[in-house]
Amino acid sequence: ANHRIGDIPFGWSLAADGKLEPVAAEQEILDLIRELRESGVSLRRIAEQLTDLGIVTKKGNAKWSHSTVQSVLSRARLMAA
C-alpha cells in the first residue's frame, strides 16, 4: 500500500487514489506569492500581506511567517519539477 510521508504541500490536497491534486484557491495564493517574490518583495512582507488578507496556512495558522512563505515557495518549485 502507498503511504503518504510528511505534510501535504500548500496548493495541493490528497485525492482518493493517494495522489496529490491541485487546490484551485491555494494555487491562486501560490501564484500571488510567486508574483510578489519575483517583484522583489521580502519573505517577511509577503507573510505580513498573507496574514493581513486573512489567508490561513496549510496547518491552519492565521499568522504567516517568513519561513512558512519560504517553505511554500520551495515545495512549489519541487512540485513543478
N, C-alpha and C positions, 0 to 999 in steps of 0.2 A: 504494500500500500504506500501511496505517496503521503508524506507528512510535511507540512509547511514548517520551515525553520525560521524563526525570527518574526519580526513585525511586518505587517503588510505596508508597503510604501504609500506615502501620501499620493493621491491621484489614482489609486487602484483599489479594487476590492477582490475578494476571493469568490470565484464562481463556483457553482455546484460541482464542477468537474475538477476543482482544485487548482485551476489555472487563474492567473491574475487577469482581471478585465478593467478597462479604464472607467473611472467615475467622472462623468462629464463636468459636474460642478467643481470638483477638485482639480481636474485638468485645466479648467479656466483659471483657477487660482495659480496653478503651476506656471501657466503662460504669463500671468501678471508678474509673478516673482522673477521669472527669466527676463522679462522686458525691463523691469526695474533694475535688475543686476547688470544687464547689458548696457543700460544707460548710465551706469556708474554709481547707482545708489548703494550705500553701505548695507551690509547684512543687518546691522543694528537698526537702521532706519526702516528697512523692509519689515523687520519684526514688529517695529512700532506701528507701521501702517496696517499690517495684518491684524494686530491686536485692536487698533482703533476701528477697523472695519467690522469687528465682531466675528472674524473668521476663527474657527476652532481648529486646533491641531488634530492630527490623527488620533492622539491619545486623549483627546477631549479637553485639552487645556485652552483656556480663553486667552492666555498670555503667551505670545511667541517670544523666543529668544533668538539671538543671532546664530547660536549653534544649531537650533532647530531648523532655521532657514538654510544654513549651510548643508545640513544633513539631507533635507528635502531636495536641494539642488543636486547634490552628489548622487543620490539614489535615482533621481530622474534621469541623470546622464547615463547611469548604468542600465536603466530600463530601456533607454533609447538605443543603446548599443546592440 
